[in-house]
Amino acid sequence: MGLTDYAFYQVARRWPSPMADKTSDFGAEPGTEAYARAYAHYQFNQKVWSGLGPAGDGVKIRGCCAASTACT
């Protein structure tokens, strides 16, 4: 193992896991249904907190319409 390889190994070994923080926050292991629910809840709360923002490609967002009426 060269000096560069050793340096990268030490950095990677000490680098904090990005998943460990979310796993402890959500209280579930990745890949489980509980984790998926907690992550979806987290994403929803982030959108509510920061706002929905503009429609991405200029599409107008319409309200819900009944099956018997035409959407405008």
DRENGU-52124 format. One record per residue: residue number from 1; x, y, z negated of N, C-alpha, C in turn. Coordinates in steps of 0.02 Angstrom, whole numbers, plus 50000, padded with zeros to 5 digits. Example, Ala and Ser with C-alpha at 12.3 -4.5 7.8 and 13.67 -1.06 7.14 Angstrom:
REM DRENGU-52124
+-----+-------+-------+-------+-------+-------+-------+-------+-------+-------+
| num |    nu |    nv |    nw |   cau |   cav |   caw |    cu |    cv |    cw |
+-----+-------+-------+-------+-------+-------+-------+-------+-------+-------+
|   1 | 50660 | 49716 | 49610 | 50615 | 49775 | 49610 | 50660 | 49835 | 49610 |
|   2 | 50642 | 49888 | 49646 | 50684 | 49947 | 49643 | 50645 | 50002 | 49606 |
+-----+-------+-------+-------+-------+-------+-------+-------+-------+-------+
END
This chain:
REM DRENGU-52124
+-----+-------+-------+-------+-------+-------+-------+-------+-------+-------+
| num |    nu |    nv |    nw |   cau |   cav |   caw |    cu |    cv |    cw |
+-----+-------+-------+-------+-------+-------+-------+-------+-------+-------+
|   1 | 50043 | 49941 | 50000 | 50000 | 50000 | 50000 | 50045 | 50062 | 50000 |
|   2 | 50033 | 50105 | 50049 | 50073 | 50165 | 50054 | 50050 | 50218 | 50005 |
|   3 | 50087 | 50272 | 50002 | 50072 | 50326 | 49956 | 50004 | 50358 | 49972 |
|   4 | 49989 | 50367 | 50037 | 49926 | 50397 | 50057 | 49868 | 50351 | 50038 |
|   5 | 49876 | 50286 | 50051 | 49824 | 50238 | 50033 | 49812 | 50238 | 49958 |
|   6 | 49865 | 50242 | 49920 | 49859 | 50243 | 49847 | 49822 | 50306 | 49823 |
|   7 | 49838 | 50363 | 49855 | 49805 | 50426 | 49836 | 49731 | 50423 | 49852 |
|   8 | 49713 | 50398 | 49912 | 49642 | 50391 | 49930 | 49606 | 50343 | 49884 |
|   9 | 49639 | 50288 | 49866 | 49610 | 50239 | 49821 | 49594 | 50271 | 49753 |
|  10 | 49640 | 50310 | 49727 | 49630 | 50342 | 49662 | 49574 | 50394 | 49664 |
|  11 | 49570 | 50431 | 49718 | 49516 | 50481 | 49725 | 49449 | 50446 | 49730 |
|  12 | 49445 | 50394 | 49771 | 49382 | 50357 | 49780 | 49360 | 50323 | 49716 |
|  13 | 49408 | 50299 | 49678 | 49391 | 50264 | 49616 | 49363 | 50312 | 49563 |
|  14 | 49388 | 50373 | 49563 | 49367 | 50421 | 49512 | 49307 | 50465 | 49534 |
|  15 | 49291 | 50463 | 49598 | 49237 | 50504 | 49626 | 49170 | 50481 | 49597 |
|  16 | 49128 | 50527 | 49573 | 49063 | 50506 | 49545 | 49017 | 50479 | 49599 |
|  17 | 48979 | 50429 | 49581 | 48932 | 50399 | 49629 | 48873 | 50446 | 49639 |
|  18 | 48854 | 50460 | 49702 | 48796 | 50502 | 49713 | 48731 | 50467 | 49694 |
|  19 | 48730 | 50401 | 49695 | 48670 | 50363 | 49679 | 48661 | 50355 | 49604 |
|  20 | 48715 | 50356 | 49566 | 48710 | 50345 | 49494 | 48667 | 50398 | 49460 |
|  21 | 48673 | 50460 | 49482 | 48635 | 50515 | 49453 | 48560 | 50506 | 49466 |
|  22 | 48542 | 50491 | 49528 | 48471 | 50481 | 49545 | 48443 | 50418 | 49512 |
|  23 | 48484 | 50365 | 49508 | 48461 | 50304 | 49477 | 48444 | 50315 | 49403 |
|  24 | 48485 | 50354 | 49369 | 48471 | 50368 | 49299 | 48411 | 50416 | 49292 |
|  25 | 48405 | 50464 | 49338 | 48348 | 50510 | 49335 | 48282 | 50475 | 49349 |
|  26 | 48282 | 50429 | 49398 | 48221 | 50395 | 49417 | 48205 | 50335 | 49373 |
|  27 | 48254 | 50310 | 49337 | 48243 | 50253 | 49293 | 48230 | 50188 | 49329 |
|  28 | 48256 | 50181 | 49390 | 48247 | 50120 | 49429 | 48306 | 50109 | 49475 |
|  29 | 48315 | 50048 | 49496 | 48370 | 50031 | 49541 | 48349 | 50045 | 49613 |
|  30 | 48396 | 50068 | 49655 | 48380 | 50079 | 49726 | 48356 | 50015 | 49759 |
|  31 | 48308 | 50022 | 49804 | 48281 | 49964 | 49839 | 48219 | 49934 | 49806 |
|  32 | 48200 | 49960 | 49748 | 48140 | 49935 | 49715 | 48081 | 49982 | 49730 |
|  33 | 48021 | 49956 | 49718 | 47962 | 49997 | 49729 | 47959 | 50056 | 49681 |
|  34 | 47981 | 50045 | 49620 | 47980 | 50099 | 49570 | 48026 | 50156 | 49592 |
|  35 | 48084 | 50139 | 49621 | 48131 | 50190 | 49645 | 48100 | 50228 | 49703 |
|  36 | 48067 | 50191 | 49749 | 48036 | 50224 | 49807 | 47982 | 50272 | 49785 |
|  37 | 47941 | 50252 | 49737 | 47889 | 50296 | 49711 | 47918 | 50358 | 49678 |
|  38 | 47970 | 50347 | 49637 | 48001 | 50403 | 49602 | 48034 | 50451 | 49652 |
|  39 | 48064 | 50423 | 49704 | 48097 | 50466 | 49755 | 48045 | 50506 | 49794 |
|  40 | 47989 | 50474 | 49811 | 47936 | 50510 | 49846 | 47908 | 50566 | 49802 |
|  41 | 47900 | 50552 | 49738 | 47876 | 50603 | 49691 | 47926 | 50660 | 49687 |
|  42 | 47990 | 50644 | 49686 | 48043 | 50694 | 49684 | 48041 | 50738 | 49747 |
|  43 | 48033 | 50707 | 49806 | 48030 | 50745 | 49868 | 47969 | 50791 | 49869 |
|  44 | 47912 | 50766 | 49846 | 47852 | 50807 | 49843 | 47862 | 50867 | 49798 |
|  45 | 47890 | 50856 | 49740 | 47903 | 50911 | 49693 | 47952 | 50962 | 49723 |
|  46 | 48002 | 50939 | 49760 | 48049 | 50985 | 49791 | 48013 | 51028 | 49843 |
|  47 | 47968 | 50999 | 49882 | 47930 | 51038 | 49932 | 47884 | 51088 | 49898 |
|  48 | 47853 | 51068 | 49845 | 47808 | 51114 | 49809 | 47850 | 51171 | 49779 |
|  49 | 47908 | 51155 | 49752 | 47950 | 51205 | 49720 | 47977 | 51255 | 49771 |
|  50 | 48002 | 51229 | 49829 | 48035 | 51273 | 49877 | 47989 | 51296 | 49933 |
|  51 | 47929 | 51271 | 49936 | 47882 | 51292 | 49988 | 47886 | 51247 | 50050 |
|  52 | 47833 | 51246 | 50088 | 47832 | 51203 | 50146 | 47871 | 51232 | 50205 |
|  53 | 47876 | 51297 | 50209 | 47913 | 51327 | 50263 | 47872 | 51328 | 50327 |
|  54 | 47900 | 51356 | 50380 | 47863 | 51361 | 50444 | 47859 | 51292 | 50477 |
|  55 | 47811 | 51286 | 50523 | 47806 | 51224 | 50562 | 47869 | 51219 | 50604 |
|  56 | 47897 | 51159 | 50607 | 47963 | 51150 | 50637 | 47967 | 51166 | 50711 |
|  57 | 47919 | 51146 | 50751 | 47925 | 51156 | 50823 | 47870 | 51199 | 50852 |
|  58 | 47842 | 51243 | 50812 | 47792 | 51289 | 50836 | 47722 | 51260 | 50839 |
|  59 | 47712 | 51200 | 50813 | 47646 | 51169 | 50813 | 47604 | 51202 | 50760 |
|  60 | 47543 | 51220 | 50778 | 47498 | 51249 | 50728 | 47473 | 51194 | 50682 |
|  61 | 47471 | 51209 | 50619 | 47446 | 51161 | 50570 | 47372 | 51175 | 50561 |
|  62 | 47330 | 51126 | 50576 | 47258 | 51134 | 50572 | 47230 | 51101 | 50510 |
|  63 | 47172 | 51123 | 50489 | 47139 | 51093 | 50432 | 47108 | 51027 | 50450 |
|  64 | 47081 | 50994 | 50401 | 47048 | 50930 | 50411 | 46980 | 50942 | 50443 |
|  65 | 46962 | 50900 | 50490 | 46897 | 50907 | 50522 | 46861 | 50840 | 50521 |
|  66 | 46797 | 50843 | 50519 | 46755 | 50783 | 50519 | 46758 | 50749 | 50587 |
|  67 | 46741 | 50686 | 50589 | 46744 | 50649 | 50652 | 46694 | 50675 | 50703 |
|  68 | 46638 | 50703 | 50680 | 46587 | 50725 | 50727 | 46599 | 50795 | 50754 |
|  69 | 46647 | 50832 | 50726 | 46660 | 50900 | 50749 | 46726 | 50903 | 50785 |
|  70 | 46733 | 50951 | 50829 | 46796 | 50959 | 50867 | 46844 | 51001 | 50825 |
|  71 | 46907 | 50981 | 50828 | 46958 | 51020 | 50793 | 46978 | 51080 | 50836 |
|  72 | 46989 | 51136 | 50803 | 47010 | 51196 | 50839 | 47076 | 51219 | 50813 |
+-----+-------+-------+-------+-------+-------+-------+-------+-------+-------+
END
